[in-house]
Amino acid sequence: MTIDESWKYLSPTKIVFGQNSFDRLKAYLLDLNIKREILLVTGQNFIKKHGFLVQLHRMLYDKSIHHFDKVSPNPNQEDICQGIQFVGNTEIELVIALGGGSVLDAGKAIAILLKNPGSLNEYLQGERKITQRGIPVIAIPTTAGTASEVTCWATIWDMERKNKYSLSHQWMFPEYAIVDPALTVPMPRTLTAMTGMDALTHAIESCWSLNSQPISDVFALRAIRLIRNNIQKACDKPEDMTARTNMALASLFAGLAFNNTRTAACHSLSYPMTFHFGIPHGLAVSITLKEVIKYNNRIVPEKVKQIVEEFGESSVEGFIKAIGELMVSIGLPTKLRDLKLREEDLNVLIKDSINPERMKNNPANLTEVDIRTILKNVL
């Protein structure tokens, strides 16, 4: 870093981390002076199946909980609008979002729109601006991957138009993030693997992002090492609390990094994989890591060297081999053909793969020829 460089870092969310921290939820409601009306946002099955819903009701027995559970795996405008309609005229004091990244994103979007007039689409299209603080949010992740509990945006998917939007504002940071590794224990192996690779990609892309800075680098590099050392065990031994705690911490660190830097080329390349072929986000973002690092190594070799070393390797070639072996060992495919894609499908991916907001963060300027090469090499 040169003497004339300047940077800024923002993360206002109060973070509560640790096993069984979920049990202390009521204390944070008292801190926020919540009297009665709470909107609980969840997915349809997970928290019910594993007893978290019963636990929450037991803790908040004296509150009026309005439970909205219609959040899709890739939340869309209809999900958010249904949530707002569900609230109706109830004077909600707090939104508790309990679930994976999609649930947390939906909760944050609903909370801000309950205090800002107009339709969601008007905000996504830039026709309206957020002008008022939303309802306070307590975000409680049940996965270790997206880190939406400490970011200031909500991802909204439009699967019909093949578009991804980010509703974003500094007032969308949750008031509290309660990160309890015990809540991630019931995650299936495949979800543990994919969310872990999502967190790894967040950390790596934050580190080589053109917006990286000293604080984000500290979080990003630490997250890379934690994931490298713990993801296999978290997949193989799901009740190993050391591995689960370290993966939850890694996801959190990655979020504290990329919230300030944003992601880059791997995310840009991933979106059409999800839109057109239904490839889950965590897999879609990580499947091109082995190829994108080759291009970025030409531009920011010192940053790439740090990433490689935190991953426990001494060369880019060693990193590429190791990350491929890791993905295989945790049960994830490393080739698009394993996901039923064919060479003719690459044209669809290339057409929609350049997301300007993400690509402009990437150190290497990837041309259409480069993108075709990357996708061919992972086919």
C-alpha positions in Angstrom: 0.0 0.0 0.0 1.4 3.4 -1.0 1.5 6.4 1.3 -1.2 8.3 -0.7 -3.7 5.5 -0.8 -7.0 6.0 1.1 -9.8 3.6 1.9 -12.9 3.2 4.1 -14.4 0.3 5.9 -18.0 0.0 7.3 -19.6 -2.7 9.3 -22.2 -1.4 11.8 -23.9 -4.7 12.6 -23.6 -5.9 16.2 -22.2 -9.4 15.9 -23.0 -12.1 18.6 -21.0 -15.3 17.8 -20.8 -18.6 19.6 -22.4 -21.9 20.3 -25.9 -21.5 21.8 -25.9 -17.7 21.2 -29.4 -18.3 19.7 -30.6 -19.1 23.2 -30.0 -15.5 24.2 -32.2 -14.0 21.5 -34.6 -12.3 23.9 -31.8 -10.2 25.4 -31.2 -8.5 22.1 -35.0 -7.7 21.8 -34.7 -6.0 25.1 -31.8 -4.0 23.9 -33.9 -2.9 20.9 -36.8 -2.1 23.1 -39.2 -4.4 21.2 -42.6 -4.5 22.9 -44.7 -7.0 21.0 -45.1 -7.2 17.1 -42.4 -9.3 15.4 -42.3 -10.5 11.8 -40.4 -13.9 11.6 -39.1 -14.7 8.1 -38.0 -18.2 7.3 -38.0 -20.9 4.7 -40.8 -23.5 4.6 -39.3 -26.6 6.3 -35.8 -26.4 7.8 -36.5 -24.5 11.1 -39.6 -26.5 11.7 -38.0 -29.9 11.0 -35.1 -29.2 13.4 -37.0 -27.6 16.3 -35.8 -24.1 15.9 -39.3 -22.7 15.4 -40.5 -24.3 18.7 -37.4 -23.0 20.4 -38.0 -19.5 19.2 -41.6 -19.4 20.2 -40.6 -20.7 23.7 -38.1 -17.9 24.1 -40.5 -15.2 22.8 -43.7 -16.5 24.4 -44.8 -13.0 25.4 -44.5 -11.6 21.8 -46.8 -11.6 18.9 -45.0 -13.5 16.2 -46.2 -13.2 12.6 -44.5 -16.0 10.7 -43.9 -15.6 6.9 -42.4 -18.8 5.5 -42.8 -18.3 1.7 -39.2 -17.6 0.7 -37.8 -19.4 -2.4 -34.3 -20.8 -2.6 -33.5 -17.8 -5.0 -35.8 -15.1 -3.6 -37.8 -13.2 -6.3 -39.9 -10.1 -6.3 -43.1 -12.1 -5.7 -41.6 -13.5 -2.5 -40.8 -10.0 -1.2 -44.2 -8.6 -2.2 -46.0 -11.5 -0.6 -44.1 -10.8 2.6 -45.2 -7.1 2.6 -48.8 -8.1 1.9 -48.6 -10.7 4.7 -47.7 -7.9 7.1 -50.7 -5.8 6.0 -51.5 -3.0 8.5 -49.7 -4.7 11.4 -47.2 -2.3 13.0 -44.2 -4.5 12.9 -41.4 -3.5 15.4 -38.8 -6.0 14.4 -37.9 -8.5 11.6 -36.2 -11.7 12.7 -34.8 -13.5 9.6 -33.9 -17.1 10.5 -32.5 -19.3 7.8 -30.0 -19.4 4.9 -28.9 -16.5 2.8 -32.1 -16.3 0.8 -34.2 -16.0 3.9 -31.8 -13.3 5.3 -32.0 -11.4 2.1 -35.8 -11.6 2.0 -36.0 -10.4 5.6 -33.8 -7.4 4.9 -35.7 -6.4 1.8 -39.1 -6.7 3.5 -37.8 -4.7 6.5 -36.6 -1.7 4.4 -39.7 -1.7 2.1 -42.1 -1.6 5.0 -40.8 1.9 5.7 -40.2 3.1 2.1 -43.2 3.7 -0.2 -43.6 2.3 -3.7 -43.1 -1.0 -5.3 -40.0 -3.2 -5.1 -39.6 -3.0 -8.8 -39.3 0.8 -8.7 -36.3 0.4 -6.4 -34.7 -2.3 -8.4 -35.1 -0.3 -11.6 -33.6 2.9 -10.0 -36.9 4.8 -10.2 -37.0 5.3 -6.4 -34.4 5.7 -3.8 -34.5 4.5 -0.2 -35.0 7.5 2.0 -36.0 6.1 5.4 -34.6 3.6 7.8 -36.4 0.3 7.7 -37.6 -2.0 10.5 -34.7 -3.3 12.6 -33.5 -6.7 11.6 -32.0 -9.5 13.6 -30.4 -11.9 11.2 -29.7 -15.5 12.3 -28.0 -17.7 9.7 -28.5 -21.5 9.6 -25.8 -21.9 6.9 -22.2 -20.9 6.7 -21.8 -19.3 3.3 -23.6 -16.1 2.2 -22.8 -13.9 5.3 -25.9 -12.0 4.5 -26.1 -11.3 8.2 -23.4 -8.7 7.9 -24.0 -7.3 4.4 -26.0 -4.3 3.3 -27.8 -5.7 0.3 -30.4 -8.3 -0.6 -30.1 -10.4 -3.8 -33.4 -10.5 -5.8 -33.6 -13.0 -8.7 -35.8 -12.6 -11.8 -35.7 -16.1 -13.3 -38.1 -15.2 -16.1 -36.1 -12.3 -17.4 -32.8 -14.0 -16.4 -31.7 -11.1 -14.3 -30.2 -10.6 -10.8 -30.8 -7.5 -8.8 -29.2 -6.2 -5.6 -31.4 -4.0 -3.4 -28.7 -2.1 -1.5 -28.3 0.6 1.1 -26.3 1.2 4.3 -29.6 1.2 6.2 -30.0 -2.5 5.2 -27.4 -3.8 7.6 -29.1 -5.9 10.3 -29.0 -4.5 13.8 -27.8 -7.8 15.1 -26.2 -10.8 13.6 -26.5 -13.9 15.8 -24.1 -16.5 14.5 -24.7 -19.7 16.3 -22.6 -22.6 14.8 -25.0 -25.1 16.4 -27.7 -24.0 14.0 -25.6 -25.2 11.0 -25.2 -28.8 12.3 -28.4 -30.1 10.5 -27.2 -28.9 7.1 -27.0 -31.7 4.6 -23.5 -32.6 3.4 -24.0 -31.1 -0.1 -25.3 -27.8 1.3 -22.4 -27.7 3.7 -20.0 -28.2 0.8 -21.7 -25.6 -1.5 -22.1 -22.9 1.1 -18.6 -23.5 2.2 -17.3 -23.0 -1.3 -19.5 -19.9 -1.6 -17.7 -18.4 1.5 -14.3 -19.4 0.0 -15.1 -17.7 -3.2 -16.3 -14.6 -1.3 -13.0 -14.5 0.5 -10.8 -15.0 -2.5 -12.6 -12.5 -4.7 -12.5 -10.0 -1.9 -8.8 -10.4 -1.6 -8.1 -9.8 -5.3 -10.9 -7.3 -5.9 -9.7 -3.9 -7.1 -11.5 -2.5 -4.0 -9.6 -4.6 -1.5 -8.0 -2.7 1.4 -6.1 -3.6 4.6 -9.1 -4.5 6.8 -10.9 -6.5 4.2 -7.7 -8.4 3.4 -7.2 -9.4 7.1 -10.7 -11.0 7.1 -10.5 -12.5 3.7 -7.1 -14.2 4.2 -8.2 -15.6 7.6 -11.4 -17.0 6.1 -9.4 -18.8 3.3 -7.3 -20.6 5.8 -10.2 -21.5 8.1 -12.2 -23.0 5.2 -9.2 -24.9 3.8 -8.6 -26.4 7.2 -12.3 -27.2 8.2 -14.6 -27.7 5.2 -13.7 -31.4 4.7 -14.3 -32.2 8.4 -17.6 -30.2 8.4 -18.8 -32.3 5.5 -17.5 -35.7 6.8 -18.4 -35.2 10.5 -21.4 -32.8 10.6 -21.6 -32.8 14.4 -17.9 -31.8 14.9 -18.5 -28.5 16.6 -14.9 -27.3 16.1 -15.3 -27.6 12.3 -18.8 -26.1 12.4 -17.6 -23.2 14.5 -14.6 -22.5 12.2 -16.8 -22.6 9.1 -19.3 -20.3 10.6 -16.4 -17.9 11.6 -14.9 -18.2 8.1 -18.2 -17.3 6.5 -18.6 -14.4 8.8 -15.1 -13.1 8.1 -15.6 -13.5 4.3 -18.8 -11.4 4.7 -17.0 -8.7 6.6 -14.5 -8.7 3.8 -16.6 -8.7 0.6 -19.3 -6.4 2.0 -16.7 -3.6 1.6 -15.1 -4.9 -1.6 -17.9 -6.7 -3.5 -17.2 -9.8 -5.6 -15.7 -10.2 -9.0 -15.5 -12.3 -12.1 -16.4 -15.7 -10.6 -19.7 -14.3 -9.4 -20.3 -12.6 -12.8 -19.8 -15.9 -14.6 -22.0 -17.7 -12.2 -25.3 -15.9 -12.6 -26.3 -17.4 -16.0 -25.4 -20.8 -14.7 -28.1 -20.4 -12.1 -30.6 -18.6 -14.4 -30.4 -21.0 -17.3 -29.4 -24.3 -15.8 -30.4 -24.2 -12.1 -26.8 -24.6 -10.8 -26.8 -23.7 -7.1 -25.1 -20.5 -6.4 -22.3 -21.8 -4.2 -21.3 -24.3 -6.8 -21.7 -21.9 -9.7 -19.4 -19.3 -8.2 -16.6 -21.7 -7.3 -16.5 -23.9 -10.4 -14.5 -21.3 -12.3 -12.0 -20.4 -9.5 -9.3 -22.7 -10.9 -9.4 -20.8 -14.3 -10.0 -17.2 -13.2 -6.9 -17.3 -10.8 -4.7 -17.9 -13.9 -5.8 -14.6 -15.4 -5.6 -12.6 -12.2 -2.2 -14.0 -11.4 -0.8 -12.0 -14.4 -2.2 -8.7 -13.0 -1.9 -9.1 -9.2 0.7 -11.8 -8.5 1.4 -10.6 -5.0 -2.3 -10.9 -4.0 -2.6 -14.3 -5.7 0.5 -15.4 -3.8 -1.1 -14.5 -0.5 -4.3 -16.4 -1.5 -2.3 -19.5 -2.5 -0.2 -19.5 0.7 -3.3 -19.1 2.9 -4.8 -22.1 1.1 -1.6 -24.0 2.1 0.0 -24.2 -1.3 3.3 -22.8 -2.8 2.2 -22.1 -6.4 -0.8 -21.3 -8.5 -0.5 -24.8 -10.1 -0.6 -26.3 -6.6 -3.7 -24.2 -5.7 -5.5 -25.3 -8.9 -4.8 -29.0 -8.2 -5.7 -28.7 -4.5 -9.0 -26.9 -5.0 -10.0 -29.4 -7.6 -9.2 -32.3 -5.3 -11.0 -30.6 -2.4 -14.2 -30.1 -4.4 -14.2 -33.7 -5.5 -13.5 -34.9 -1.9 -16.5 -33.0 -0.5 -18.7 -34.3 -3.3 -19.0 -31.4 -5.7 -18.5 -31.6 -9.5 -15.6 -29.7 -11.0 -16.9 -29.8 -14.6 -19.9 -28.3 -16.2 -20.5 -31.5 -18.2 -21.1 -33.3 -14.9 -24.1 -30.9 -14.6 -25.4 -32.0 -18.0 -24.1 -28.9 -19.9 -22.9 -29.3 -23.4 -20.5 -27.2 -25.5 -23.4 -25.5 -27.3 -24.7 -24.3 -23.9 -21.5 -22.1 -23.6 -23.0 -19.6 -26.0 -25.9 -19.0 -23.6 -23.5 -18.6 -20.6 -21.2 -16.2 -22.5 -24.1 -14.0 -23.7 -25.2 -13.3 -20.1 -21.9 -13.7 -18.2 -20.7 -10.1 -18.1 -22.3 -8.4 -15.0 -20.6 -5.0 -15.1 -20.8 -4.4 -11.3 -18.9 -7.6 -10.7 -16.5 -7.7 -13.7 -15.2 -4.2 -13.0 -13.9 -5.4 -9.6 -11.8 -8.1 -11.3 -8.1 -7.2 -11.7 -7.9 -8.9 -15.1 -10.1 -7.5 -17.8 -11.7 -10.6 -19.2 -12.7 -10.4 -22.8 -15.3 -12.6 -24.5 -12.5 -14.8 -25.8 -11.1 -15.2 -22.3 -14.6 -16.1 -20.9 -15.1 -18.7 -23.6 -11.7 -20.2 -22.7 -12.5 -20.3 -19.0 -15.8 -21.9 -19.6 -14.4 -24.4 -22.1 -11.7 -25.4 -19.6 -14.4 -26.1 -17.0 -16.7 -27.9 -19.4 
